[in-house]
Amino acid sequence: MLKNAKTISQQCRILLLSICTSAGFNCQASENDPARGHIEAVLTSVYQYGYYDEAIDENGEAISDRGRGSFALDVQGEFTPSSEDTFHALVSFARGNGLKNTGGVSVAANADDLEDDVKNINGKNRDYLLEAWYRRQLLDSQAVSVAVTGGLINATHYLDHNRVANDEITQFMNEVFVTRFFLPSYDTGIAIQTKGEKWHVDMTWMRTQTDSNKNGGVDYDFFGIDLGYIAELPFGEGHYHLVGLTTSNDFEDRNKADRHASIHGLSLSMDQTIGDGFAIFMRTGWSNEDASELVHDALYSGGFQVDGHRFSVPKLVAGVGYAYLDGAGSQPGDIRHTRVFETYARYPLTQFSDISADVQWISDEVRDAQNPQLWAIGARLNLYF
């Protein structure tokens, strides 16, 4: 498969260009005109073995130690008929859920979209198609650019950016190090991106639904904004983000059964390069705890990423992260707080593949109940096409 990866990728590009040309578009690339279309894919295989302590499943039965694997194939393509217009689609096919659907702890040890995640997406009877959007570049000057995107979008592409802790495929796997909690994905929405040389303002609206497996699903409107700034410091470049979010008043109020509640939140996210091959990150978030949908209402996390050339392994990349989350409820059985530790190391095998080793520790303190813990030891293999 690795030997044929480049050939497959070239064939996909040739096929797309042929379709574009037959439809009447000039899809060929030139020196001053970027390629009009491309298709790329990533096949991710993960195996994790979980050591559980005092963990119970949704039926109240003790969870035994177990190993689980998963495969996920993400295929995305873009078509740009002009410099102002972009069409994008992302489909994902997965087999297995790994440790994600085992339960026992309050956060997922693998944030990737797995078998259950890519079926009946957001309760809309849609399978495999995650994103399908159109972007229009309204303004593109040296001082500022403005773009509007509409369709099936993912709020995490526009909110809560982080160069060190934001990608479950190549960086940390635990969901608390991928993005702030409660950002919707893969549903109808509009995003407006305004960007200057050192700053950006990204705004997002989505009409979506909560997990229908939990409570039958709640339809709600989501609004988010990300204010970003790039700081050029003597020791390196830093990216700083202030993120705000709010929702419509459609959630059950955990304190008053006859009333509904909104979710409001504020988040800070930063990554800062320090010298050559070393970077730190921090992500914090706070929200009101009125909505019964929330398991946690505050997040504090941080860590670092280091390149292997610092210890004579030039191609290696390693990361360490720690997170503390406050629970949202005060009733028996609610989470009091959660702690997460993760470390990973990623090494490229070829130009088209890499492998990672990953270790996680997740610990929940539950009000008036057992306190479950999970050690998850895993390996991840990526193939790029």
For each residue, the residues with C-beta under 8 A, 3 or more apart:
1: 4 5 383
2: 5 349 350 352 353 383
3:
4: 1 7 8
5: 1 2 8 9 352 353 383 384 385
6: 9 10 351 352
7: 4 10 11
8: 4 5 11 12 385
9: 5 6 12 13 39 40 385
10: 6 7 13 14
11: 7 8 14 15
12: 8 9 15 16 39 385
13: 9 10 16 17 35 37 38 39
14: 10 11 17 18
15: 11 12 18 19
16: 12 13 19 20 27 37 38 39 77 79
17: 13 14 20 21 27 28 36 37
18: 14 15 21 22
19: 15 16 22 23
20: 16 17 23 25 27 36 37 79 81
21: 17 18 24 25 26 27 28
22: 18 19
23: 19 20
24: 21
25: 20 21 36 81
26: 21 36
27: 16 17 20 21 35 36 37 79
28: 17 21 36
29: 33 34 35 36
30: 33
31:
32:
33: 29 30 36 83
34: 29 80
35: 13 27 29 38
36: 17 20 25 26 27 28 29 33 79 80 81
37: 13 16 17 20 27 77 78 79 80
38: 13 16 35 77 78
39: 9 12 13 16 75 76 77
40: 9 75 76 77 384 385
41: 73 74 75 76 384 385
42: 73 74 169 382 383 384 385
43: 71 72 73 382 383 385
44: 71 72 73 74 112 169 380 381 382 383
45: 69 70 71 380 381 382
46: 69 70 72 98 110 112 173 378 379 380 381
47: 67 68 69 98 378 379
48: 67 68 69 98 99 109 110 358 376 377 378
49: 65 66 67 376 377 378
50: 65 66 67 68 99 102 104 109 374 375 376
51: 65 374 375 376 377
52: 55 62 63 64 65 66 104 372 373 374
53: 372 373 374
54: 370 371 372 373
55: 52 62 63 103 104 105 370 372 373 374
56: 60 61 62 63 103 104 370 372
57: 60 61 63 102 103 104
58: 103
59:
60: 56 57
61: 56 57
62: 52 55 56
63: 52 55 56 57 66 102 103 104
64: 52
65: 49 50 51 52
66: 49 50 52 63 99 102
67: 47 48 49 50
68: 47 48 50 96 97 98 99 102
69: 45 46 47 48 96 98
70: 45 46 94 95 96 97 98 100 110 112 114 115
71: 43 44 45 94 95 96
72: 43 44 46 92 93 94 95 112 113 114
73: 41 42 43 44 92 93 94
74: 41 42 44 90 91 92 113
75: 39 40 41 90 91 92 93
76: 39 40 41 88 89 90 91 131
77: 16 37 38 39 40 88 89
78: 37 38 86 87 88
79: 16 20 27 36 37 86 87
80: 34 36 37 83 85 86 87
81: 20 25 36 85 87
82: 85
83: 33 80 137 140
84: 136 137 138 140
85: 80 81 82 134 135 136 137
86: 78 79 80 134 135 137
87: 78 79 80 81 133 134
88: 76 77 78 131 132 133 134 135
89: 76 77 129 131 132
90: 74 75 76 129 130 131 132
91: 74 75 76 128 129 130
92: 72 73 74 75 113 118 128 130
93: 72 73 75 118 128
94: 70 71 72 73 112 113 114 115 117 118
95: 70 71 72 115
96: 68 69 70 71 114 115
97: 68 70 100 101 114 115 116
98: 46 47 48 68 69 70 101 109 110 114
99: 48 50 66 68 102 108 109 110 374 376
100: 70 97 108 109 110 114 116
101: 97 98 116
102: 50 57 63 66 68 99
103: 55 56 57 58 63
104: 50 52 55 56 57 63 372 374
105: 55 109 338 362 363 364 372 373 374
106: 295 296 335 338 362 364
107: 174 175 176 325 338 340 362
108: 99 100 111 174 175
109: 48 50 98 99 100 105 173 174 360 362 374 376 378
110: 46 48 70 98 99 100 114 168 173 174 378
111: 108 168 173 174 175 178
112: 44 46 70 72 94 168 169 173
113: 72 74 92 94 117 118 130
114: 70 72 94 96 97 98 100 110 117 118
115: 70 94 95 96 97 118 119
116: 97 100 101 119
117: 94 113 114 121
118: 92 93 94 113 114 115 121 127 128 130
119: 115 116 127 128
120: 123 124 125 126 127 212
121: 117 118 124 126 127 129 130 186 187
122: 126 184 186 187 208 209 212 217
123: 120 209 212 217
124: 120 121 187 209
125: 120
126: 120 121 122 129
127: 118 119 120 121
128: 91 92 93 118 119
129: 89 90 91 121 126 132 152
130: 90 91 92 113 118 121 152 154 185 186
131: 76 88 89 90 151 152 153 154 186
132: 88 89 90 129 151 152
133: 87 88 149 150 151 152 153
134: 85 86 87 88 149 150 151
135: 85 86 88 147 148 149
136: 84 85 147 148 149
137: 83 84 85 86 140 145 146 147
138: 84 146 147 148
139: 144 145 146
140: 83 84 137 145 146
141: 144 145
142:
143: 196 197
144: 139 141 194 195 196
145: 137 139 140 141 193 194 195
146: 137 138 139 140 192 193 194 195
147: 135 136 137 138 192 193
148: 135 136 138 190 191 192 193
149: 133 134 135 136 153 190 191 192 193
150: 133 134 153 189 190 191
151: 131 132 133 134 188 189
152: 129 130 131 132 133 186 187 188 189
153: 131 133 149 150 157 158 186 187 188 189 190 191 204 206
154: 130 131 157 185 186
155: 158 159 183 184 185 189 191 204 206 222 224
156: 159 160 166 178 179 183 185
157: 153 154 191
158: 153 155 191 193 202 203 204 224 226
159: 155 156 179 180 183 202 204 224 225 226 243 245
160: 156 166 179 180 183 226 241 243 267 269 283
161: 166 226 228 239 241 269
162: 165 166 179 239 241 269 270 271 281 283
163: 166 239 271 279 281
164: 171 271 279 280 281 303 304 305 319
165: 162 171 172 177 178 271 281 283 301 303 319 321
166: 156 160 161 162 163 171 178 179
167: 170 171 178
168: 110 111 112 171 172 173 175 178
169: 42 44 112 382
170: 167 346 354 356 382
171: 164 165 166 167 168 177 178 305 319 344 346
172: 165 168 177 178 319 321 342 344
173: 46 109 110 111 112 168 177 342 344 358 360 378 380
174: 107 108 109 110 111 177 178 321 323 340 342 360 362
175: 107 108 111 168 178 179 181
176: 107 181 299 301 323 325 340
177: 165 171 172 173 174 283 301 303 321 323 340 342
178: 111 156 165 166 167 168 171 172 174 175
179: 156 159 160 162 166 175 183
180: 159 160 183 243 265 267 269 283 285 299
181: 175 176 285 294 295 296 299 325
182: 245 263 265 287 293 294
183: 155 156 159 160 179 180 224 245
184: 122 155 187 206 208 222
185: 130 154 155 156
186: 121 122 130 131 152 153 154
187: 121 122 124 152 153 184 206 207 208 209
188: 151 152 153 206 207 208
189: 150 151 152 153 155 204 205 206 207 208 222
190: 148 149 150 153 204 205
191: 148 149 150 153 155 157 158 202 203 204 205
192: 146 147 148 149 202 203 204
193: 145 146 147 148 149 158 200 201 202
194: 144 145 146 200 201 202
195: 144 145 146 199 200 201
196: 143 144 199 200
197: 143
198: 229 230 231 232
199: 195 196 227 228 229 230
200: 193 194 195 196 226 227 228
201: 193 194 195 225 226 227 228
202: 158 159 191 192 193 194 225 226 228
203: 158 191 192 223 224 225 226
204: 153 155 158 159 189 190 191 192 222 223 224 225
205: 189 190 191 221 222 223
206: 153 155 184 187 188 189 221 222
207: 187 188 189 219 220 221 222
208: 122 184 187 188 189 219 220 222
209: 122 123 124 187 212 217 218 219 220
210: 214 215 217 218 220 293
211: 214 215 217
212: 120 122 123 209 215 216 217
213:
214: 210 211 293
215: 210 211 212 218 252 293
216: 212
217: 122 123 209 210 211 212
218: 209 210 215 250 251 252 293
219: 207 208 209 250
220: 207 208 209 210 247 248 250 251
221: 205 206 207 247 248 250
222: 155 184 189 204 205 206 207 208 245 247 248
223: 203 204 205 245 246 247
224: 155 158 159 183 203 204 243 244 245
225: 159 201 202 203 204 243 244 245
226: 158 159 160 161 200 201 202 203 241 242 243
227: 199 200 201 241 242 243
228: 161 199 200 201 202 239 240 241 242
229: 198 199 239 240 241
230: 198 199 237 238 239 240
231: 198 237 238 239 240 272
232: 198 237
233: 236 237 238 272
234:
235: 273 274 275
236: 233 272 273 274 275 279
237: 230 231 232 233 272 273
238: 230 231 233 270 271 272 273
239: 161 162 163 228 229 230 231 270 271 272
240: 228 229 230 231 268 269 270
241: 160 161 162 226 227 228 229 267 268 269 270
242: 226 227 228 266 267 268
243: 159 160 180 224 225 226 227 265 266 267 268 269 285
244: 224 225 265 266 267
245: 159 182 183 222 223 224 225 263 264 265 266 267 287
246: 223 262 263 264 265
247: 220 221 222 223 250 251 262 263 264 291
248: 220 221 222 262
249: 260 261 262
250: 218 219 220 221 247 260 262
251: 218 220 247 260 261 262 263 290 291 292 293
252: 215 218 257 260 261 291 292 293
253: 256 257 259 260 261 290 291 292
254: 261 289 290 291 292 328 329 331
255: 290
256: 253 259
257: 252 253
258:
259: 253 256
260: 249 250 251 252 253
261: 249 251 252 253 254 288 290 291 292
262: 246 247 248 249 250 251 288 290 291
263: 182 245 246 247 251 287 288 290 291 293 294
264: 245 246 247 287 288
265: 180 182 243 244 245 246 285 286 287 288
266: 242 243 244 245 285 286 287
267: 160 180 241 242 243 244 245 283 284 285 286 299
268: 240 241 242 243 282 283 284 285
269: 160 161 162 180 240 241 243 281 282 283 284
270: 162 238 239 240 241 281 282 283
271: 162 163 164 165 238 239 279 280 281
272: 231 233 236 237 238 239 279 280 281
273: 235 236 237 238 278 279
274: 235 236 278 279 280
275: 235 236 278
276: 307
277: 306 307 309 310
278: 273 274 275 304 305 306 307 310
279: 163 164 236 271 272 273 274 304 305 306
280: 164 271 272 274 302 303 304 305
281: 162 163 164 165 269 270 271 272 302 303 304 305 321
282: 268 269 270 301 302
283: 160 162 165 177 180 267 268 269 270 299 301 302
284: 267 268 269 298 299 300 301
285: 180 181 243 265 266 267 268 298 299
286: 265 266 267 297 298 299
287: 182 245 263 264 265 266 294 297 298
288: 261 262 263 264 265 291 297
289: 254 294 297 328 329
290: 251 253 254 255 261 262 263
291: 247 251 252 253 254 261 262 263 288 294
292: 251 252 253 254 261 329
293: 182 210 214 215 218 251 252 263
294: 181 182 263 287 289 291 297 328
295: 106 181 327 328 329 335
296: 106 181 299 325 326 327 328 335 338
297: 286 287 288 289 294 326 327 328
298: 284 285 286 287 325 326
299: 176 180 181 267 283 284 285 286 296 323 324 325 326
300: 284 323 324 325
301: 165 176 177 282 283 284 321 322 323 324 340
302: 280 281 282 283 321 322 323
303: 164 165 177 280 281 319 320 321 322
304: 164 278 279 280 281 319 320
305: 164 171 278 279 280 281 317 318 319
306: 277 278 279 310 317 318 319
307: 276 277 278 310 314 316 317
308: 311 312 313 314 315 316 317 318 347
309: 277 312 313 314
310: 277 278 306 307
311: 308
312: 308 309
313: 308 309 316 347
314: 307 308 309
315: 308 347 348
316: 307 308 313 345 346 347
317: 305 306 307 308 345 346 347
318: 305 306 308 343 344 345 346
319: 164 165 171 172 303 304 305 306 342 343 344
320: 303 304 342 343
321: 165 172 174 177 281 301 302 303 340 341 342 343
322: 301 302 303 339 340 341
323: 174 176 177 299 300 301 302 338 339 340 341
324: 299 300 301 337 338 339
325: 107 176 181 296 298 299 300 335 337 338 339 340
326: 296 297 298 299 337
327: 295 296 297 334 335 336 337 338 365 367
328: 254 289 294 295 296 297 334 335
329: 254 289 292 295 334 335 367
330: 334 367
331: 254 334 367
332: 367 368 369
333: 366 367 368 369
334: 327 328 329 330 331 366 367
335: 106 295 296 325 327 328 329 338 364 365 366 367
336: 327 365 366 367
337: 324 325 326 327 364 365
338: 105 106 107 296 323 324 325 327 335 362 363 364 365
339: 322 323 324 325 361 362 363
340: 107 174 176 177 301 321 322 323 325 360 361 362 363
341: 321 322 323 360 361
342: 172 173 174 177 319 320 321 358 359 360 361
343: 318 319 320 321 358 359
344: 171 172 173 318 319 356 357 358 359
345: 316 317 318 356 357
346: 170 171 316 317 318 354 355 356
347: 308 313 315 316 317 354 355 356
348: 315 351 353 354
349: 2 353 354 355
350: 2 353
351: 6 348
352: 2 5 6 383 384 385
353: 2 5 348 349 350 381 382 383 384
354: 170 346 347 348 349 381 382
355: 346 347 349 379 380 381 382
356: 170 344 345 346 347 379 380 381 382
357: 344 345 378 379
358: 48 173 342 343 344 376 377 378 379 380
359: 342 343 344 375 376 377 378
360: 109 173 174 340 341 342 374 375 376 377 378
361: 339 340 341 342 373 374 375 376
362: 105 106 107 109 174 338 339 340 373 374 376
363: 105 338 339 340 371 372 373 374
364: 105 106 335 337 338 371 372 373
365: 327 335 336 337 338 371
366: 333 334 335 336 369 370 371 372
367: 327 329 330 331 332 333 334 335 336
368: 332 333
369: 332 333 366
370: 54 55 56 366
371: 54 363 364 365 366
372: 52 53 54 55 56 104 105 363 364 366
373: 52 53 54 55 105 361 362 363 364
374: 50 51 52 53 55 99 104 105 109 360 361 362 363
375: 50 51 359 360 361
376: 48 49 50 51 99 109 358 359 360 361 362
377: 48 49 51 358 359 360
378: 46 47 48 49 109 110 173 357 358 359 360
379: 46 47 355 356 357 358
380: 44 45 46 173 355 356 358
381: 44 45 46 353 354 355 356
382: 42 43 44 45 169 170 353 354 355 356
383: 1 2 5 42 43 44 352 353
384: 5 40 41 42 352 353
385: 5 8 9 12 40 41 42 43 352
